[in-house]
Amino acid sequence: MKGMRSTLALALSAVALAGTVSAGAAQSWSDMQIARAVQGEESLEVHVKYGAGRFNLRAVDAPHLYRMRMRFDEDSFEPLHEYRRGRLEVGVSGNQRWNSSLRLADSEAELELALSRGVPIDLRLELGAVVTEIDLGGLQLTALDMALGASESRIRVSQRNPLILSRASLKVGAASFTATELGNLNAREILVEAGVGEVKLDLEGLTLRESELHAKMGLGSLEVRIPSNVGIEVQRSTFLASVNAPGLSRRGNTFYSENWDSAEIRLRIRLESVLGSVTIIRP
Amino acid sequence: MFRHRSRGVFAPLALALSLAPLGTAPAAAQEREVVFHQVSVSSREATLRLEFNDGPELVISLQEGELRVGDRSVGQIEPGGALDASWRALLAEAIALDNGAVSRLLASWTAPEGLSGESAAAAELLQSELASTFAGPPPALSPRPALEGLLLRQDRLLGLAAALQGLSQEGLRIEVGESVVISSDEVVPGSLVIVDGSTQLEGRVRGDLILLGGSVTFGDDARVDGNVRWSDARIEGNRDAVRGEFMEVGTSAALRDTEANLRDELRREIEASLRPEIQALRNESRSRSPSVFRNVTRGVSGLFQTLLTFGILLGTGLGLLYFFPRNVDVVARTARHATGRSALVGFATFVLGVPVWILGMLVLVVSIIGIPVALLWIPAFPLAVVLAMVAGYLAVAQNLGRWASLRQFGPFQSADVSRPAMRLGIGLMVLLSGFAAAHLLQIFGGIFMPFRVILNAAAGVLGVLTVAVGLGAMILSRGGRDPAFAGPSWDNDFDDAPASWSQDVDTDPLDEEAL
């Protein structure tokens, strides 16, 4: 749980800082719009580092390689935008470390990012105290690594990823995290690490014959929704957590759905939880 | 290696430059494609940055009244004035548009009316810059602008240099920035070089065909005896007309990369050639400063640092004794009476402090209503622990001072340890003496290095033990408020004292005036 510890630390500091508002401090808002057209790029590596505010991500049609709109307080933050040879880094960085942190919460800060549908993308997100709305549908994802701090996050994969991901990693700190249609990610393995909060995962869209969900939950509730045509195998390792998974039968230390042996699509679930509840729903 | 490669690139470039004027002709106007745009608008700046598919970027920025195009300042604009407002309104509109729409919007911008002086001049320049950027180069009456255009475009020159490598100059024909038609009965005796132009080829080229930018259309009867080398160009028509091969010599981006690589290589070569000299200078500088002086300087400096530490700790301790004499006394007596227990508690705090701090944060944050308390907890907990460590250290220092005096250690035997301040001073001297002695030995050179290491280690261990015991005593005695673990008062402590001293001990150690 090393990753979870760092995510938790990020979450805690973000929550703590979010409450410390320098009330009445004047802010100077800056707006920025950036658009770049595709110029023969064969792939795109995207790294987003964003501390506080609202963050939206979606796909965009040609000719755009990416498109971005950002609003930030220029007294406290520097915009971050670097593009070189298919590598894009965007976000904001504080230019007065302590003051920047103190001024997160009353932020109208916003970052909207749209990425090309036509270029394979390696996507890496590091988000702090951020309200997140992400639709990965339409993107050609070759890698996905998300670290969310103290955030309210909604992630959707509205269209199937045309490429197969070997692994998608979603790390969540203290947050309310809802991910729907995760099956459309087309990932062989989905790793979800959550610190504190409420996590809802919907795996609608699974098409790979074999895939794996590895969910690690620290403190809070985890709800996993899986389509009924998917056969599931559950292995759990819990400390003070209850697991509610109706309709599963036990063989040794492993639980199986009734259709496990006959299902064309199988999902192996590994659950680790310290304190809280885990619910597996099969509608 | 670099020199060789540099020659390899720049020799054809020189050839290209020397030959370019031969066939330059008026450039045809063409709309430029924006591949990147960045618009930044705030109270301090209104900046536009554009990158094109065929050339260098354009940056127009208005920052705190100064209008800049690229790196050059083109005038001052009155903040909040008509031009400032018009430029900002233009960018505010552009901020929501795509690349194509941005170009059209910017191309259609006109300066507001009624401007005068520097603002009018700046507006005229701005409008002309935008118009020329989006309308392409103006129709030229003489061949010079086309050549100038070529010379100013580094990527084209690099591309030309790459394309001309190994090319025979015999019968060479170069056309820059024009539309060329080679009719069916026309024969180019050597190679044909086309830069930024469109070519209709119906006739014959006996050598190679070189294309940089622009396009070529092969007619049905066209013939190229050699190869076609091209970069950033469009090729259409009857490809069978070419007897040789189609060879791409690199895109603008690749050539820019080549240029960047060359720069990097040049930098590395300069660094490599300078490194021995820098090293020699360093060595020379070192040889000028004999180690004996370095040792003396460092030793004396270390002694001063120790002295300063002593002063700061003594001042802090005296402050504590003045304001909290009873608390300090209880902590000191707890440390003395329950030394083992205090040490255990102290070491346990070392180990568990950080987890407790994090857990506290976690609990407070999860409870939501505890978030305001968490904001206090985050700085207050570590601060409290540090303060407790300092206070405990000073309290234990008092005990050490008393102990050293009772044992009649050298200079301390005649000290009046009835005074807590004296006890504190002696204790701090004992605690810091190891460090001071190590610095003293440093003055006498490296031969004493093993002794210095031992002294520093011993002083460090003693310091850590003192902090652990002091911190534990602080916790056990609730900051000196609870004497549950405290031993008897100093006045009952006759067991440790030699007979001669025990009669002189002060009667009320908690008396504030004793300080």
Interface residues (C-beta under 8 A of the other chain):
Chain A: L8 L12 V15 A16 G19 T20 S28 W29 S30 D31 M32 Q33 I34 A35 R36 A37 Q39 G40 P63 H64 R67 R69 E74 P79 H81 R85 A174 V196 L219
Chain B: E33 V34 V35 F36 H37 Q38 V39 S40 V41 S42 S43 R44 E45 E51 N53 A94 I95 A96 D98 N99 V102 T251 A253 D257 I358 M361 L362 V365 V366 I371 P372 A374 L375 I378
